[in-house]
């Protein structure tokens, strides 16, 4: 399938046409992963098996939760289950609330849990970085998307992330991308000084049609930028579109590892930008 959509008119330049040679949604049609089920429920219609597959996935994600709110006593497993429930169940319930509280306790402890590897983070919108950046960002991201965005401790935590993101280069790109992920989904902080500082930092290192910075995760950051309001973030993404289209594989997906989730992040971004039909 050839997908062709005019890009939104962010300037007086003549509109470009964004084209994909292969259908990016087709590979999700039979998927039963949380990302695949989200794609089937939001982007693909008329699926008689969706309700059954969704119910089974939600039950599997909730299974095995401990009395302390964790799954397996593991921050990583707990993070994965909560994010999976966000993609499938969507709304919080008592089990999700207990899980959020347990993850918060780990993330905000004086000694943060060890940072996961890239493989351990497959299927999650984070990248390996310093644990003191990754875990607070993950806990605050989940708190926000599950409706806790106005809690005083969440606001305080996001203010801290914002200050860190404004602090400069010492964090490294991977850690900064994780902080951006948490700030980007908050209705107020997505417009705040931390996000603006990140965009300015990115503008300094990405000339038009230039190389992507080493250490900055492409799929996660493209998705986060596509969630931001305003023209500056979308303007950063526009020069990347020809290369993104060229990198699509014949099966419709992108990436060499964790292909379904990376493709999910890009498709979600393209839909937010209005470059794929909603």
Secondary structure, DSSP 8 states (H G I E B T S, - for coil): --EEEE----SSS---EEEESS-SSGGGTT--SHHHHHHHHHT----TTHHHHHHHHHHHHHTTB-TTS-BTT-HHHHHHHHHHHHHHT-S--HHHHHHHHHHHHHHTSSS------TGGGTTSS-----HHHHHHHHHHHHHIIIIITT-HHHHHHHHHHHHHHTT-GGG-HHHHHHHHHHHHTSTTGGGSHHHHHHHHHHHHH--TT----TTS-HHHHHHHHHTS-SHHHHHHHHTTHHHHHHH--TTS---SSSHHHHHHHHHHHHHHTTSS--
